[in-house]
Every structure is written in C-alpha cells, then in structure tokens.
Amino acid sequence: MIPGGGQPSMQQLLQQAQKMQQDLAKAQEELARTEVDGQSGGGLVKATVTGSGELRALVIDPKAVDPEDTETLADLVVAAVQAANENAQNLQQQKLGPLAQGLGGGGGIPGLPF
C-alpha cells in the first residue's frame, strides 16, 4: 500500500469524526432553543415545544373549557402536544439528518454515540 494513496489517515478520520460530533452537538443545542407549535380543535388548544421535544407552553381558548366535558379538553391538549412534537421531529430530521448521513447513514462510526 502506498502512503497517501488516496486513503485518509486515521488522524484525518478522527479529526473528521470529532468535527461531525461537534456539529451534531451544536445542532442539538440549537434544537433545544428552537420552539415549534402544534394545535388542535381549529386552534382552540395550542402547544409549544422545543425542537428537542420539551413542552414550553400550552394555550387553551376559553371556548374549549366545558366543566361538563373535560375529556374533550384533555383530548385536545394531547392532540396539540402530539402535533407540536411531530413538528419538532420534522425539525430534528432537517437539522440532524444531514449530519447522520455524513456519518455513514444509520450506522455511524463505531464507538461514537450516533
């Protein structure tokens, strides 16, 4: 085998992996700061979550509150939070997908946590 014959050295591979890991950490931090919304009942209930899925806010329109029917309100809350989490997952795919592909698809690099 000829040294430098087109194959990256172990040092270059490690540097590339370290950069990718830093980029991934940076993207995860950005996701944790980014807020996305979801709603249900035509906007009667709105949920805000971070890009990493943490529930930050819940807004309930007074029209959705019926003391005789709390079950419907609970369903609307669950649906709004689920919609917000789906939007967060889409955001994660946009931010983290290209980084995961850069690491060889789903497999990643052995020994690294992604």
N, C-alpha and C positions, 0 to 999 in steps of 0.2 A: 504494500500500500504506500502510495506516495504522500508524504506530509503536505497538507494544504491542497490535496487533490479534489477540492470541491466539497468535502465533508466538513461540517462545522466542528470545531474542537469542543471538548467537554466544557471548557471555560465559557465559550460562546453560548453553548446551550444553557448553562447555569445562569449566565447573565440575562439571556432572553427569558428564561423561566422566572427569574426574580423580577424583571420588568413587568411581565404579564401579571404576576402576583400583586405587584404594586398598583398596576392599572385596575385590577379586579377590586382591590381594597378601596381604591379611590371611587370607583363606580358604586360600590356598596354604600360608602359614606354618602354619596350624592343621592342614592335612592332613599336612604334614611331621612334625608332632609326634604325630599320632594313629596308634595302632597297631591293626592288624586281623590276624586269624588265618585260617589255612586249614589243612585237614587231609586226610589220605588214609589208606587202609588201616584204616578204622574207628578212627582216632585214633592209629595206630602212628607216624605222622610228622605233626608239626605245624610250620607255618611262620608266622612273624610278620613282617609288612611294615608300613611306614608307609603312610599314606594316599596318599603320592606314589610308592609302589612300591619303596622301598628295603628290602631284606631285612635284618631286625634279629636274628632268632633262628630256630634250627632245632632241634627236639627230636625225637630218634629213640628210640623204645622199643626196648630190647634184644631184644625178641621179633622185631623186624623185621630184625635183623642175622643173616645167614646167610653165612658166608665162601664157601660154595659157590655162592651165588646173589646176587652183588652187583648184577646187572642189575635184579632186582625192587626192591631197595632204592633204586637210582637212580630207577626209575620212580615209586616212592612219593614220593621227595623232589621230583621235578619236578611231580607232581600236587599235592602240598601247596603248593608255591610258586605254582603256577598258580591254585589255589583262593584263596590269600591275595591274589594280585594281582587276581583278579576282585572280591573283596570291597573291595579298595582302589579299583578303578574305580567300583564302585557308590557308595562313599563320595564319590568325586570328583564324580560326577553329582549327588548330593544337595547337596553344598556349592557346586559351581561352576555347575551347571545354571541355577539361577535368575539368577545374575549374567550368564551368557552370554545368556539370554533378555532381560534388561534392556538388553543392548547391541544388540538388534535381531536376535536369533537367531544363526545361524551366521556371518553376515557381519560383525558387529561394526561398529566405526567405522573408516573408512579411516585408515591411518597408526598405529593402535594395535595392539599385538601380541596381540589376542584377538578 
